[in-house]
Each structure stands twice: as structure tokens, then as C-alpha cells.
Amino acid sequence: MEEKVVKGGKERRGWLALEREADVCHAYQLMKKGGLKDENIIVFMYDDIAFNVDNPHQGVIINRPVGRNVYTNVPKDYTGKNLTTKNLFAAILGDKKAIKGGSGKVLDSGPNDHIFIYYSDHGSAGMLGMPQNEPAIYAKDFIEVLKKKHASNTYKSMVIYIEACESGSIFDGVLPNNLSIFATTASNPNESSYATYCGGDPGIPSEYNNTCLGDLYSISWMEDSERKDPRNETLRQQFAMVKNRTSEMSHVIEYGDVHLSSNYLSLYIALESRKPNQTYSMTNQSEPITPLYVVEQREADLIYFKEMVRRAPEGSKQKIEAQKRLDEVTSHRKHVDQTVQAIANQLFGESRGPSYLTKNRPAGTPLVDDWDCFKAMVSTYEEHCGSLQSYGKKYARAFANFCNAGIYIDRMAQVSAQVCAK
């Protein structure tokens, strides 16, 4: 039985993305401990954390307080400029000819294989983030890739775990239940996911006060997997545990073929062929830590910028530069908030406009009826008003609502140009 694993990268770059890259590296270590070979694991990550200038321990990435170095021996299959949406889709489809750069590894799977895909990054309604200026992964495009993979008869079952804000929108009303795919998401279609093990929590070394070490959904499923034998725990049991651990913050949701949740974890993250006396448990694993607080993903960046201002000596060049960066971040947020609100007001009037920023569709209904319109709405705003960046993508739902309300792209372009020319 051959097993393949794909893990996703991140949209933002630099030290403030520590928790996402730590999630990915931690997942790799989990697979290796389960007996999987590197040839059956594909890693997508930007790889700008371990030796980042802000990293207090060069070459080290941890995913929990006083944790082990999860960066050790992680394969660099697709990093930097090779971490692209096209390469990710090609790897899933097993299309070696479509790969540009990187290791060239793809999911060269067959009809009896079980596939596990884990993604950790920023997200928004209908979109998953990718690094730098790389186009986002739109839900409709991702589902089409999964349908194509299923039609090729190159897997027996697939499990997908998604760590991202509003990640439920990637599957809700879009993922069919007849593709032999079981998926869980860190949040429902309408809410944020949360970073955890952040500066200020017990046991967090002071040098990490400007960041978070992990994400709540991700560390929940991985710490659970480390403490239990995957031959004895089902996907359903893990889903229930993770859902319970995150319940006070976000709602973990399941999608697709839920009957697959009766399968054991060992089908996807370990080797079933291990002998009964061989253990999967990580050595020296302490009890999971209960964080004092967690941070909404879109607010996690501010921890870094505010802490850099606090740390810098008064009157120093570093203080001035840190304050400048913080001011730029807050200014961009204000710009996006004001322009999207103004566009909605012009399109629908000041009394109705605000409702289109947050209007949610019923559960089981896709985010948008016309995905091409949705993509065009996003690109039209960015053409006239500048990049949304991770924070601004919180308004992706608004652009979907504009489409669902029958707003045409030329009207959106006209209003965006008027608002953002001021």
C-alpha cells in the first residue's frame, strides 16, 4: 500500500509566519515517526523561517513551548518561487510534465492508495492563500482538481485537513460526497481560525514573545496523533477530539464522504504494516498545554509589529523603523476597511451597503453562484485599490455577495475607480 502526503505553504513571508511553517514541519515529523518514507511525502513550504534574521535560534523551528526542532531533515520539495498553485495542482494530479522547478515529486498514486493532504496558511471566504504574489487557490478550482484526480482512478480514499480562516467555505456546498474524500476544516465557512502558543502564554520563551508557535486546530490534531497509536484511533475519533479542543474559538467541520471517518489514522499518516510491538508514540511528549489565550489569525501579524516597537530602545533607529512598519500595517488596514465599505455603499446605498460585507448564505450553499465573477471582483478591486493582502481578504465574502446580488464587473470597476481615486 503506497501512501502520499502533500502539505501546503503560506501567503505572508518572514518571521511573522512562524506558526504556519512550524505546522508544516511538525506534520512532516509526524509522518516520518509513523514510518513513511520521504519518497512518499511531498512538502510545500516557503522555507524562510529557520534561518530568518529574527529567529533567535538559527536553524530551529518549534511548534510548541520548549518543543523539539521540527525543521530537522524536512525535505525542500517546493520552496520559494517554486511554491506555486500550478505546481501544487500538478503534484496532486501526478502531472510531472506540468511541474516547474522543485524536486519534481508528484502524487504518482494508484487505485489502491490512500492520500492525505494537509494545508496550513491564511484563508478567506472561497480562497486559500499562497506566498507573495502567487494567485490564491480558489475553492472551485481546487474542487475541480480533486474531481479530476478521482476520475483518473488514482486513489482509493483521500483525507484533507485544512488550517485557514473561513476554511469551511472551501468545501461547503462545493465538495461532492461521492469522491471518496473526507475533509475537516479549522473553522466553519464564516469565522476565523486561531493561532496559539503565543507570546505571553505560560512556558513561551521570552524570545518568542513577538509571534505564535502554532495554530489551534493544527496542534490539536498533531498532538493527538503523537500521543495515540494511529492503528487504534479513527478519523472520527480524532475529529471529535479536535472539535472539542477548539470549540470555544472556532467550529471544526467535516465534509465529503463522512463514512470514511471510520477508517483508522494509520491508513493516512503511518504504516499499517508495522508489527504490533512497534510503537508510534513520540518520545518524551508531555501533556498538551492549555493556552491562556489564542489569537485570531488576521490579528496575529500585529503581535509581531507591536512587539518589535516595544522591544526597540527609545529614540533608536530600530524604534523609528519598527513604528514605521506598524503604521504602514495599520494604515493599509484602514484603507481596505474604508474603501470596501465605500464601494458597498455606492453599489447598494448607505443603509443596505454594510449588510453586504458580512451576509452569510445558508449552510450547504456555495459561497457564490458564479466563481468567475468572484475572481473578477477580487482582481478588479486590487487593480484599482491595491492589494488586499491577508487582512483585506476578510472582505472576500463581500465580493461574493456583490456577484450574488447581480453586480456586473464593469459597474464594480467604475465604482472602485471612483472610490480609490480619492
C-alpha positions in Angstrom: 0.0 0.0 0.0 1.6 3.3 -1.1 0.8 6.5 0.7 1.5 10.0 -0.4 1.3 13.3 1.5 1.1 16.9 0.4 1.5 19.8 2.7 0.8 23.5 1.9 2.8 26.7 2.3 2.0 30.3 3.3 1.0 33.6 1.8 2.8 36.0 4.0 6.6 35.9 4.3 9.0 36.4 7.1 9.2 35.7 10.9 5.5 36.6 11.4 4.6 33.4 9.5 6.4 31.1 12.0 3.3 29.2 13.2 2.3 28.1 9.7 5.7 26.8 8.7 6.1 25.2 12.1 2.8 23.4 11.5 4.0 22.0 8.2 7.4 20.9 9.6 5.6 19.3 12.6 3.3 17.3 10.3 6.3 16.0 8.3 8.0 14.8 11.6 4.7 13.1 12.5 4.6 11.2 9.2 8.3 10.2 9.5 7.7 8.9 13.0 4.9 6.8 11.6 7.3 5.1 9.2 6.6 6.9 5.9 9.5 7.4 3.6 10.5 10.7 2.1 9.6 9.4 -1.4 6.0 9.2 -0.2 5.9 12.7 1.3 5.8 16.0 -0.6 6.4 19.2 1.2 5.4 22.6 0.0 6.7 25.5 2.2 8.3 28.8 1.6 11.3 28.0 3.9 12.1 31.4 5.2 11.8 30.8 8.9 14.6 28.6 10.1 17.3 31.0 9.2 15.3 34.2 9.3 17.2 37.1 10.8 14.5 37.4 13.6 14.9 33.7 14.6 16.6 33.7 17.9 17.8 30.1 17.4 19.1 29.8 13.8 18.1 26.6 12.1 15.5 25.8 14.7 11.7 25.8 14.3 9.4 24.8 17.2 5.7 24.3 17.2 5.0 24.3 21.0 6.7 25.8 24.1 10.1 24.2 24.7 9.4 21.9 21.8 11.8 19.9 19.7 13.2 21.2 16.4 10.7 20.2 13.8 12.8 21.6 11.0 15.3 18.8 11.1 15.7 16.9 7.8 12.5 18.3 6.3 12.6 17.8 2.5 12.7 21.0 0.4 10.4 19.8 -2.4 8.8 23.0 -3.4 10.1 26.2 -1.7 10.4 29.9 -2.5 9.4 30.7 -6.1 8.6 27.1 -6.8 5.8 27.1 -4.3 3.0 27.8 -6.8 -0.6 27.0 -7.2 0.2 25.3 -10.6 2.9 23.1 -9.0 0.5 22.2 -6.1 -2.3 21.2 -8.5 0.2 19.3 -10.8 1.6 17.4 -7.8 -1.9 16.3 -6.7 -2.7 15.2 -10.2 0.6 13.4 -10.7 1.3 15.5 -13.7 5.1 15.6 -13.9 5.2 17.5 -17.2 3.3 20.4 -15.6 5.8 20.8 -12.7 8.1 23.8 -13.0 11.1 23.7 -10.6 11.4 22.0 -7.3 12.1 18.3 -6.7 9.6 17.1 -9.3 7.9 14.8 -6.8 4.2 14.3 -7.6 1.4 12.0 -6.3 2.2 9.1 -8.6 -0.5 7.1 -6.9 -2.7 4.2 -8.0 -6.2 2.9 -7.4 -5.4 1.2 -4.1 -3.6 4.2 -2.5 -4.7 6.4 0.4 -3.8 10.1 0.2 -3.5 12.6 3.0 -3.3 16.3 2.2 -2.6 18.9 5.0 -2.8 22.6 4.2 -1.8 25.4 6.6 -2.0 29.1 5.6 -4.1 32.2 5.5 -7.5 31.8 4.1 -10.7 33.7 3.4 -14.2 33.0 2.0 -13.7 30.8 -1.0 -9.9 31.2 -1.1 -6.7 29.7 0.3 -3.6 31.8 0.4 -0.3 31.3 -1.4 3.1 33.0 -1.0 3.9 36.5 -2.1 2.2 37.5 -5.4 1.2 33.9 -6.2 -2.6 33.7 -7.1 -4.8 32.3 -4.4 -6.3 28.9 -4.6 -10.0 29.3 -5.3 -12.4 26.7 -3.9 -13.9 25.9 -7.2 -10.5 25.3 -8.9 -9.4 23.1 -6.0 -12.5 21.0 -6.2 -12.1 20.6 -9.9 -8.6 19.3 -9.4 -10.0 16.8 -6.8 -12.7 15.7 -9.3 -10.1 15.2 -12.0 -7.9 13.2 -9.6 -10.9 11.0 -8.7 -11.8 10.5 -12.4 -8.3 9.2 -13.1 -8.9 6.4 -10.6 -5.6 7.0 -8.9 -6.6 6.7 -5.2 -8.8 4.6 -3.0 -9.5 7.3 -0.4 -8.3 10.7 0.4 -8.3 12.8 3.6 -7.8 16.5 3.7 -7.1 18.7 6.7 -7.3 22.5 6.2 -6.0 25.1 8.6 -7.2 28.5 7.4 -9.7 31.2 8.3 -13.2 30.5 6.9 -11.8 27.2 5.6 -15.3 25.6 5.6 -16.1 27.8 2.6 -13.6 25.7 0.5 -15.9 22.7 0.8 -19.4 23.8 1.9 -21.8 23.2 -0.9 -18.9 22.5 -3.3 -17.3 19.2 -2.4 -19.4 16.2 -3.5 -19.8 13.3 -1.2 -19.1 10.7 -3.9 -15.4 11.3 -4.5 -14.1 9.1 -1.6 -12.8 12.2 0.1 -13.2 13.1 3.8 -12.2 16.6 4.8 -12.1 18.6 8.0 -11.5 22.3 8.4 -10.3 24.5 11.2 -13.3 26.7 11.0 -16.8 26.9 9.5 -17.3 29.0 6.4 -17.9 32.2 8.3 -15.3 32.5 11.0 -11.6 32.9 11.7 -9.2 30.1 12.7 -6.8 30.8 15.6 -3.1 30.9 16.3 -1.9 29.6 19.6 1.1 29.2 21.9 1.6 32.9 21.5 3.9 35.3 23.4 2.6 35.7 27.0 1.4 32.2 27.4 3.0 30.0 30.2 6.2 28.4 29.1 6.6 30.5 26.0 10.3 31.6 25.9 10.6 35.4 26.0 12.4 35.5 22.7 9.2 34.2 21.1 7.0 37.0 22.5 6.7 38.6 19.1 5.0 35.6 17.5 2.9 32.5 17.8 4.3 29.0 17.6 1.3 27.1 16.2 -2.3 27.1 15.2 -5.0 25.7 17.4 -6.6 23.2 15.0 -3.2 22.0 13.7 -1.5 21.5 17.0 -4.7 19.7 18.3 -4.7 17.0 15.6 -0.9 16.6 15.6 -0.5 16.4 19.4 -3.4 13.9 19.5 -1.7 11.8 16.8 1.6 11.9 18.7 0.0 10.5 21.8 -2.1 7.7 20.3 -1.5 4.7 18.2 -2.9 5.5 14.7 -3.9 1.9 14.3 -6.3 2.3 17.2 -7.8 5.7 16.5 -10.2 6.5 13.8 -10.6 9.8 11.8 -14.0 10.2 13.5 -12.4 9.9 17.0 -9.7 12.5 16.1 -12.3 14.8 14.6 -14.3 14.7 17.8 -11.3 15.4 19.9 -10.1 18.3 17.8 -13.6 19.8 17.6 -13.9 19.7 21.4 -10.4 21.3 21.9 -11.2 24.2 19.6 -14.9 24.6 20.4 -14.6 27.8 22.4 -13.0 29.6 19.5 -13.8 28.1 16.1 -16.1 25.3 14.9 -14.2 22.4 13.2 -16.4 21.0 10.4 -16.4 17.8 8.4 -17.2 17.5 4.7 -17.4 15.0 1.9 -17.8 11.2 2.4 -18.2 11.1 6.2 -18.3 7.3 6.1 -14.6 7.3 5.6 -14.2 8.7 9.1 -14.5 5.2 10.4 -11.1 4.5 8.9 -8.1 4.4 11.1 -5.5 7.2 11.0 -2.8 4.6 10.1 -4.2 4.4 6.6 -3.0 8.0 6.1 -0.3 9.1 8.4 1.6 5.9 9.2 2.5 2.5 8.0 -0.1 -0.2 8.8 2.5 -2.8 8.2 4.3 -2.1 11.5 4.5 -5.1 13.9 2.2 -5.0 17.0 5.1 -4.4 19.3 6.4 -1.4 17.3 5.2 1.9 18.8 4.3 5.1 17.0 4.4 7.3 20.1 6.7 10.3 20.1 9.3 10.1 22.8 9.2 12.5 25.7 5.9 14.0 24.7 4.4 16.0 27.6 0.7 16.7 28.1 -0.9 19.2 25.7 -0.7 22.7 27.1 -3.9 24.7 27.5 -3.1 28.2 26.2 -4.3 31.2 28.3 -5.4 32.9 25.1 -5.4 32.4 21.3 -5.2 35.0 18.6 -7.4 35.4 15.6 -5.3 34.6 12.6 -5.8 38.0 10.9 -4.7 39.8 14.0 -1.6 37.6 14.6 0.6 39.9 12.4 0.0 42.8 14.8 1.6 40.9 17.6 4.9 40.9 15.7 4.8 44.6 14.7 3.7 45.8 18.1 6.3 43.7 19.9 9.1 45.0 17.7 8.1 48.5 18.6 8.1 47.7 22.3 11.5 45.9 22.2 13.4 48.6 20.3 15.3 51.1 22.5 13.7 54.5 22.9 14.9 57.0 20.3 16.8 54.4 18.3 16.8 53.9 14.6 15.2 50.5 15.2 12.4 52.1 17.1 11.7 54.5 14.3 11.8 51.8 11.7 9.6 49.4 13.8 7.0 52.2 14.3 7.0 53.0 10.6 6.2 49.4 9.7 3.5 49.2 12.3 2.0 52.5 11.0 2.1 51.0 7.4 0.2 47.9 8.5 -2.5 49.8 10.4 -2.8 52.3 7.5 -3.3 49.6 5.0 -6.0 48.0 7.1 -7.7 51.4 7.4 -7.5 51.9 3.7 -9.1 48.5 2.9 -11.8 48.9 5.6 -12.8 52.3 4.3 -12.6 51.6 0.5 -14.6 48.3 0.6 -17.2 49.9 2.8 -17.4 52.9 0.5 -17.8 50.6 -2.6 -20.6 48.7 -0.9 -22.4 51.9 0.0 -22.2 53.2 -3.6 -23.4 49.9 -5.0 -26.3 49.4 -2.6 -26.8 52.6 -0.7 -25.6 53.6 2.8 -28.5 51.8 4.5 -28.1 48.5 2.8 -24.4 48.5 1.9 -22.9 47.4 5.3 -25.1 44.2 5.2 -23.3 43.0 2.0 -20.0 42.9 3.8 -21.0 40.1 6.1 -24.1 38.4 4.7 -23.8 34.6 5.0 -25.6 32.1 2.9 -27.3 29.0 4.5 -25.1 26.0 5.4 -24.6 23.7 2.4 -24.9 26.5 -0.1 -21.7 27.5 -2.1 -20.2 30.9 -1.3 -21.0 32.2 -4.7 -23.0 31.1 -7.8 -20.6 32.5 -10.4 -17.0 31.8 -9.4 -15.6 33.6 -12.4 -17.5 36.7 -11.3 -16.0 36.3 -7.8 -12.4 36.1 -9.1 -13.0 39.1 -11.3 -14.4 41.1 -8.4 -11.3 40.4 -6.3 -8.9 41.3 -9.2 -11.0 44.4 -10.1 -10.7 45.8 -6.6 -7.0 45.1 -6.4 -6.5 46.7 -9.9 -8.0 50.0 -8.7 -7.4 50.0 -4.9 -4.3 47.9 -4.3 -3.5 44.5 -2.9 -5.9 43.2 -0.3 -3.1 41.3 1.4 -4.1 38.8 4.1 -6.1 41.2 6.3 -8.1 42.6 3.4 -9.2 39.1 2.2 -11.6 39.2 5.1 -13.8 41.0 2.6 -13.8 38.2 0.0 -17.3 37.4 1.2 -18.4 40.9 0.3 -17.1 40.5 -3.2 -19.0 37.1 -3.5 -22.1 38.9 -2.2 -21.7 41.6 -4.9 -21.8 38.8 -7.5 -24.8 37.1 -5.9 -26.6 40.4 -5.9 -26.1 40.7 -9.7 -23.5 43.4 -9.8 -21.6 43.4 -13.1 -17.8 43.7 -13.3 -17.9 46.9 -15.3 -20.0 48.5 -12.5 -17.6 47.3 -9.9 -14.7 48.7 -11.9 -16.4 52.1 -12.2 -17.2 52.4 -8.5 -13.8 51.0 -7.4 -12.0 53.6 -9.6 -14.1 56.4 -8.2 -13.6 55.4 -4.6 -9.9 54.7 -4.8 -9.0 57.7 -6.9 -9.9 59.9 -4.0 
